[in-house]
Amino acid sequence: MITFSDSLRSRGRLAAGGADLAEPLDDGWWWGSSAPGQWDSPQTVLRLSQEPHWHACDGPVAPIDTLVRRLDSAALSAVHAGVRDWWLCRPLPACADRRRRWLELDGLAGRRAELWLHQVETGHQRLLLRSDSALLRHRVELPAGAADTVLWLVLRDEPVSAVGLWRPVRRVGERLAVDAPALRARLLDADRARLALRLRVHEPLLGLSMVLRHAGRRWQAPMALGALGAAAAGQGGGLWQGLLDVEAPALWWPHALGEPALHELELHALLPEGGRRVLPLGRIGWRRIAHDRPRGRLIINGVPMPAPLRRTRWVPGAQMSATEAAAQVAQARAAGIDLLDIASAGGPDADEALLDACDAQGLLIGHGLSLDSAAASAQLAQQLARWQARASLAWVRVPESVITPVMQALPESLCLSCAWSGVL
């Protein structure tokens, strides 16, 4: 069993780029409810519950209050009677091979959530995690080779409006066992840029290098294994780090000033048996942002943005695919919007799909920090990891209590104190 403090903390770009064999698990769910504490585990549910208590989710799982509206009046009155325990389950198909796999959940809407795995044939059940934050993302390793397995999600002591799977769920395997990446993209001047990357690898490698591509050009630099990890490189990897200098990079511009040029970043790993693996890390945009606070404007690559800045309040969708995010950002761009202002006051923050779309289409993002006090440190680590080297990120409104760790993870020019963030 793990707690929220062991959740997916700082994978950032590796969460998407490092995974292959990704299997969405957003549909095929059933749901039911019980009085608080009536059922303590999946085995109890299966022994005591009756089939009429269960309802099929029609399509991807959404917050349950959107599902119960389809029930008859008697069922509606039962589920709306105060707080309840909410149970969601779906079959988890067996995998064709025994590669390591993880379950990734991007958001559990509930203050007391439990994730269980139940093997139907043997009756064995296993509690995988507990979480008391709806804003955290979670990553749990699954047991290998289990067949006839059912995944259970329990959300306890909640009203119907407060629960559900409000962000995607998936089972993934990985091309390379890595975590804790730290990525910085810095524009030194108009003709020089530098990329710094540090990450921990959990398997032996003979070599690791960064490769950057754009418009037929290619840059490559080797990464070095730290002294402490070098001695154990043959047994299980270690901490790798490297610098990549880029001459005359194409600059990233917001759409009001030019084209948002992006460079493709990859990791190339040389395996002990002589094979190679390529791990995509997404796209990098080179730009420099400054805040002209007396005039209330942004300066990108030395050029002022048109004033006044055309901005709109933006609430990210609970479950947006990359296609949906790109379409919504395209609509905002067509309407002449320069910046999406995401307050994130208790709501969802911008996920990778929205960040990718804004990077690609040249829309800026201003983002607030909304920290759940129960898991503030883990949530902050996750948010900062997703914001690493994002060209579209124009500022982050930072509470005074966390401004130091944020400034250590992000360039100082991106950090706005909540006390004066209203200037822009």
MOVEN-V729100 format. One record per backbone hydrogen bond with DSSP energy under -1.0 kcal/mol. NH is the residue of the N-H (numbers start at 0). CO is the residue of the C=O. If there is no record, write none. Layout:
nh->NH co->CO
nh->NH co->CO
This chain:
nh->1 co->127
nh->5 co->2
nh->6 co->3
nh->13 co->10
nh->14 co->11
nh->16 co->12
nh->17 co->13
nh->19 co->172
nh->22 co->170
nh->24 co->168
nh->29 co->88
nh->30 co->54
nh->31 co->86
nh->33 co->84
nh->37 co->34
nh->44 co->40
nh->45 co->41
nh->46 co->42
nh->47 co->43
nh->48 co->44
nh->52 co->49
nh->53 co->50
nh->54 co->30
nh->56 co->28
nh->58 co->56
nh->60 co->25
nh->63 co->162
nh->65 co->62
nh->66 co->63
nh->67 co->63
nh->69 co->66
nh->70 co->67
nh->75 co->71
nh->76 co->72
nh->77 co->73
nh->78 co->74
nh->79 co->75
nh->80 co->77
nh->81 co->79
nh->83 co->157
nh->84 co->33
nh->85 co->154
nh->86 co->31
nh->87 co->152
nh->88 co->29
nh->89 co->150
nh->91 co->148
nh->101 co->171
nh->102 co->139
nh->103 co->169
nh->104 co->137
nh->105 co->167
nh->108 co->163
nh->109 co->107
nh->112 co->130
nh->113 co->153
nh->114 co->128
nh->115 co->151
nh->116 co->125
nh->117 co->149
nh->118 co->123
nh->119 co->147
nh->122 co->118
nh->125 co->116
nh->127 co->114
nh->128 co->114
nh->129 co->1
nh->130 co->112
nh->137 co->104
nh->139 co->102
nh->141 co->100
nh->149 co->117
nh->150 co->89
nh->151 co->115
nh->152 co->87
nh->153 co->113
nh->154 co->85
nh->155 co->111
nh->157 co->83
nh->161 co->158
nh->169 co->103
nh->170 co->22
nh->171 co->101
nh->172 co->19
nh->174 co->17
nh->177 co->175
nh->178 co->199
nh->181 co->197
nh->183 co->195
nh->185 co->193
nh->187 co->191
nh->188 co->191
nh->192 co->245
nh->193 co->185
nh->194 co->243
nh->195 co->183
nh->196 co->241
nh->197 co->181
nh->198 co->239
nh->199 co->178
nh->200 co->237
nh->201 co->176
nh->205 co->269
nh->206 co->269
nh->208 co->267
nh->209 co->220
nh->210 co->265
nh->211 co->218
nh->212 co->263
nh->213 co->216
nh->216 co->213
nh->218 co->211
nh->220 co->209
nh->222 co->207
nh->223 co->240
nh->225 co->238
nh->229 co->225
nh->232 co->229
nh->234 co->231
nh->235 co->231
nh->236 co->232
nh->239 co->198
nh->240 co->223
nh->241 co->196
nh->243 co->194
nh->245 co->192
nh->247 co->190
nh->251 co->285
nh->252 co->258
nh->254 co->361
nh->256 co->253
nh->257 co->253
nh->260 co->250
nh->260 co->258
nh->262 co->283
nh->263 co->212
nh->264 co->281
nh->265 co->210
nh->266 co->278
nh->267 co->208
nh->268 co->276
nh->269 co->206
nh->270 co->274
nh->273 co->270
nh->276 co->268
nh->278 co->266
nh->280 co->264
nh->283 co->262
nh->289 co->298
nh->291 co->296
nh->292 co->290
nh->296 co->291
nh->298 co->289
nh->299 co->302
nh->300 co->287
nh->302 co->299
nh->304 co->297
nh->311 co->338
nh->313 co->340
nh->324 co->320
nh->325 co->321
nh->326 co->322
nh->327 co->323
nh->328 co->324
nh->329 co->325
nh->330 co->326
nh->331 co->327
nh->332 co->328
nh->333 co->329
nh->334 co->330
nh->335 co->332
nh->336 co->331
nh->337 co->309
nh->338 co->309
nh->339 co->363
nh->340 co->311
nh->341 co->365
nh->345 co->343
nh->354 co->350
nh->355 co->351
nh->356 co->352
nh->357 co->353
nh->358 co->354
nh->359 co->355
nh->360 co->356
nh->361 co->357
nh->362 co->357
nh->363 co->337
nh->364 co->391
nh->365 co->339
nh->366 co->394
nh->367 co->341
nh->368 co->396
nh->374 co->371
nh->378 co->374
nh->379 co->375
nh->380 co->376
nh->381 co->377
nh->382 co->378
nh->383 co->379
nh->384 co->380
nh->385 co->381
nh->386 co->382
nh->389 co->386
nh->393 co->364
nh->394 co->364
nh->395 co->413
nh->396 co->366
nh->397 co->415
nh->401 co->398
nh->405 co->401
nh->406 co->402
nh->407 co->403
nh->408 co->404
nh->409 co->405
nh->413 co->410
nh->414 co->411
nh->415 co->395
nh->417 co->397
nh->419 co->416
nh->422 co->419
nh->423 co->420
